[in-house]
């Protein structure tokens, strides 16, 4: 009975994570404030970067912060809810917590990239990704941000190539960087090495988000359609 209840909580939490991620702030705020649809301008992508290009830095930055908050909110709610004593087994492990740390951000990014409010189209998921990192471990957040700037600054790479570089590099960084506040609920059954040197939950969480972000790239490759989807290697 307890297992069935935990499974139900996991299913409901994944659904809620998707709905939170699916909130299209750029489209809704653009229509409300400017009376235009961001998807009709520049890259046609309903994300924060295109919002800055279309609406200007002030409103675009506000939309970016809202997208970042979606990622932080999802992982915060998971961290608080599934660390409750009712999910912890007698041996001290908490598989439900660990599983939701992977699935929650994964579904939040899928919600952003395939929003039910936008006929299952969306942005790149970068804001949700960075918002999750900011809560999970600010050190990874900073490292990922710096690794996005290096290709752009030194090699004049496109914004999406720089973004892809930072996103992919964050996986090994997450495995070996020590846990940073405020996230403190990682359980020992997902750590390796002396004193938990390798942080599997942290690394797998980032890997799950990267998989969700690049899932739209596979759609691009198969459908040959660029508009409204993520092509990380285009020069737009």
C-alpha positions, 0 to 999 in steps of 0.5 A: 500500500505504501509503495502504491502511494509513493508511486502515485506521488511520483506520477502526480509530481512529474505531471506538476513539474511538466505543468510548471515548466510548460508555463510560456511566460515569454508568449503570455507576457509579450501579448499582455505587455507588448501586444505581440507574439514573440514567436513571430520575431527573430528566431521564432523561439519562445524563449528568454533570449528571443524575448530579449531580442524582441522586447528589449533587455528590461522585459526580456530579462524579467522573462528570463528570471521567470523561466529560471524560477520555474527550474528552481521552484520544481527542484525546491518542491521536490527537495522539500516534499520527498525528503519527508520522513514518510518517504524514507525506508527503515534502512535510511534510503529514500529511492523516491527522493532520488528518482524524483530528483531526476524525473522532476527537472527532466519533466520541467524541461520537457514542459518548457520545450513542449508546452501544452499551451503552445501546441507542444512547442517551446523553447530550449529549456536553458532557463529551467536548466540554469534555475535547477542548477542554481538551487541544486549547487550554485557552484555548478551554476557558476561553472556552467555560466563561465563555460558558456562564455568561453567559446563565445568570447574566445572563438566567436562561437554562436550562442547556441554552440556556447550554450551546448558547450556549457550544458554538456560540460556541466555533467562531469562538473556535477559529478565531482563538485562538492554539494553546495547549499541549499540542496542537502538531501542527497542520500548516501546510496547514490554517492561513490568513493571515500566520503562520497567523492563522486556525487551520482545523484547530482551528476545524473540529475544534470544528465537527465536535464541535458537529455530533455534539452537535446531531445528536441534536437533529435526532432529537428534532425528527423523532421528538418524543421527549425522553427519553434524547436531547439537546434543547438548548432544553428548560428541564429 
